[in-house]
């Protein structure tokens, strides 16, 4: 499965990591990053397993942290659009292609 990330996803992850490192220390940041990587691995293994969030966008929730990844399945593979907190504005990241 071809996996691609929107260029802003790196910023999404970095900002969340900085928050967890600042608030809970590097161990908490490491746990968060491990969970993001596990979610990406689940998406890669079976992208159709995840339900639709809106239109053709699917959501993969992190198991412990209150974040999720939004992604699209394209003919050429999966495109991850955004990493965002569950309480983030519902339209945040949806304009990303």
C-alpha contacts under 8 A as a table, 3 or more apart, distances in Angstrom:
res1	aa1	res2	aa2	distance
1	X	44	X	6.38
1	X	45	X	7.91
1	X	77	X	5.78
1	X	78	X	7.29
2	X	76	X	6.60
2	X	77	X	4.49
2	X	78	X	6.19
3	X	44	X	7.06
3	X	77	X	5.81
3	X	78	X	4.92
3	X	79	X	6.05
3	X	80	X	7.68
4	X	77	X	7.54
4	X	78	X	6.17
4	X	79	X	4.75
4	X	80	X	6.28
5	X	9	X	6.47
5	X	79	X	5.50
5	X	80	X	4.76
5	X	81	X	6.33
6	X	9	X	5.63
6	X	79	X	6.97
6	X	80	X	6.12
6	X	81	X	5.19
6	X	82	X	7.28
6	X	96	X	7.30
6	X	97	X	7.34
7	X	10	X	6.30
7	X	11	X	7.87
8	X	11	X	5.21
8	X	12	X	6.37
8	X	81	X	7.87
8	X	82	X	7.26
9	X	12	X	4.85
9	X	13	X	6.19
9	X	80	X	7.65
9	X	81	X	6.62
9	X	82	X	5.31
9	X	83	X	6.20
10	X	13	X	5.24
10	X	14	X	6.09
11	X	14	X	5.00
11	X	15	X	6.05
12	X	15	X	5.42
12	X	16	X	6.37
12	X	82	X	7.00
12	X	83	X	5.74
12	X	84	X	7.00
13	X	16	X	5.23
13	X	17	X	6.06
13	X	33	X	7.98
13	X	83	X	6.67
14	X	17	X	5.07
14	X	18	X	6.09
15	X	18	X	5.15
15	X	19	X	6.27
16	X	19	X	5.08
16	X	20	X	6.29
17	X	20	X	5.17
17	X	21	X	5.93
17	X	29	X	5.30
17	X	32	X	7.22
17	X	33	X	7.17
18	X	21	X	5.11
18	X	22	X	5.98
18	X	29	X	7.50
19	X	22	X	5.17
19	X	23	X	6.02
19	X	29	X	8.00
20	X	23	X	5.12
20	X	24	X	5.44
20	X	25	X	6.57
20	X	26	X	7.38
20	X	28	X	5.98
20	X	29	X	4.91
20	X	32	X	7.67
21	X	24	X	5.55
21	X	25	X	4.31
21	X	26	X	4.69
21	X	27	X	7.51
21	X	28	X	6.43
21	X	29	X	4.92
22	X	25	X	5.80
22	X	26	X	7.82
24	X	27	X	7.43
24	X	28	X	5.53
24	X	29	X	7.38
25	X	28	X	5.62
25	X	29	X	6.55
26	X	29	X	4.84
26	X	30	X	5.98
27	X	30	X	5.00
27	X	31	X	6.22
28	X	31	X	5.05
28	X	32	X	6.22
29	X	32	X	5.07
29	X	33	X	6.20
30	X	33	X	5.09
30	X	34	X	6.09
31	X	34	X	5.10
31	X	35	X	6.23
32	X	35	X	5.14
32	X	36	X	6.32
32	X	65	X	7.01
33	X	36	X	5.03
33	X	37	X	6.24
34	X	37	X	5.10
34	X	38	X	6.19
35	X	38	X	4.95
35	X	39	X	6.20
35	X	62	X	6.35
35	X	63	X	7.30
35	X	64	X	7.76
35	X	65	X	7.97
36	X	39	X	5.14
36	X	40	X	6.29
36	X	62	X	6.71
37	X	40	X	5.07
37	X	41	X	6.20
38	X	41	X	4.99
38	X	42	X	6.25
39	X	42	X	5.05
39	X	43	X	6.21
39	X	60	X	6.69
39	X	61	X	7.32
39	X	62	X	6.18
39	X	69	X	7.87
40	X	43	X	5.05
40	X	44	X	6.13
41	X	44	X	5.04
41	X	45	X	6.09
42	X	45	X	5.12
42	X	46	X	6.20
42	X	47	X	7.35
43	X	46	X	5.43
43	X	47	X	4.57
43	X	49	X	7.98
43	X	50	X	7.84
43	X	60	X	7.28
44	X	47	X	5.97
44	X	78	X	7.62
46	X	49	X	5.62
47	X	50	X	6.18
47	X	73	X	7.28
47	X	78	X	7.61
48	X	51	X	7.51
50	X	58	X	6.10
50	X	59	X	6.18
50	X	60	X	6.17
51	X	58	X	5.59
51	X	59	X	6.28
51	X	60	X	7.99
52	X	55	X	6.95
52	X	56	X	6.61
52	X	57	X	5.75
52	X	58	X	4.23
52	X	59	X	6.31
53	X	56	X	7.70
53	X	57	X	5.58
53	X	58	X	5.00
53	X	59	X	5.60
53	X	70	X	7.82
54	X	57	X	5.35
54	X	58	X	7.08
56	X	72	X	6.32
56	X	73	X	7.83
57	X	70	X	6.36
57	X	71	X	5.54
57	X	72	X	5.02
57	X	73	X	7.91
58	X	70	X	5.59
58	X	71	X	5.34
58	X	72	X	6.17
59	X	68	X	6.50
59	X	69	X	5.70
59	X	70	X	4.66
59	X	71	X	6.52
60	X	68	X	5.45
60	X	69	X	5.17
60	X	70	X	6.49
61	X	66	X	7.65
61	X	67	X	6.18
61	X	68	X	4.15
61	X	69	X	6.39
62	X	65	X	5.73
62	X	66	X	6.66
62	X	67	X	5.68
62	X	68	X	5.49
62	X	69	X	7.83
63	X	66	X	7.81
66	X	85	X	5.87
66	X	86	X	5.57
67	X	83	X	6.92
67	X	84	X	5.46
67	X	85	X	4.17
67	X	86	X	5.19
68	X	83	X	5.77
68	X	84	X	5.72
68	X	85	X	6.44
68	X	86	X	6.60
69	X	80	X	7.00
69	X	81	X	7.38
69	X	82	X	5.68
69	X	83	X	4.58
69	X	84	X	6.60
70	X	80	X	6.09
70	X	81	X	5.62
70	X	82	X	5.45
70	X	83	X	6.67
71	X	78	X	6.89
71	X	79	X	5.55
71	X	80	X	4.23
71	X	81	X	5.25
71	X	82	X	7.28
72	X	78	X	5.83
72	X	79	X	5.36
72	X	80	X	6.57
72	X	81	X	7.50
73	X	77	X	5.97
73	X	78	X	4.59
73	X	79	X	6.46
74	X	77	X	5.06
74	X	78	X	5.75
74	X	79	X	7.09
81	X	93	X	6.80
81	X	94	X	7.64
81	X	96	X	6.08
81	X	97	X	6.90
82	X	93	X	5.66
82	X	94	X	7.98
82	X	96	X	7.90
84	X	88	X	6.49
84	X	92	X	7.91
85	X	88	X	5.25
87	X	90	X	7.91
88	X	92	X	6.85
89	X	92	X	5.46
91	X	94	X	5.51
91	X	95	X	7.82
92	X	95	X	7.69
93	X	96	X	5.59
94	X	97	X	7.91
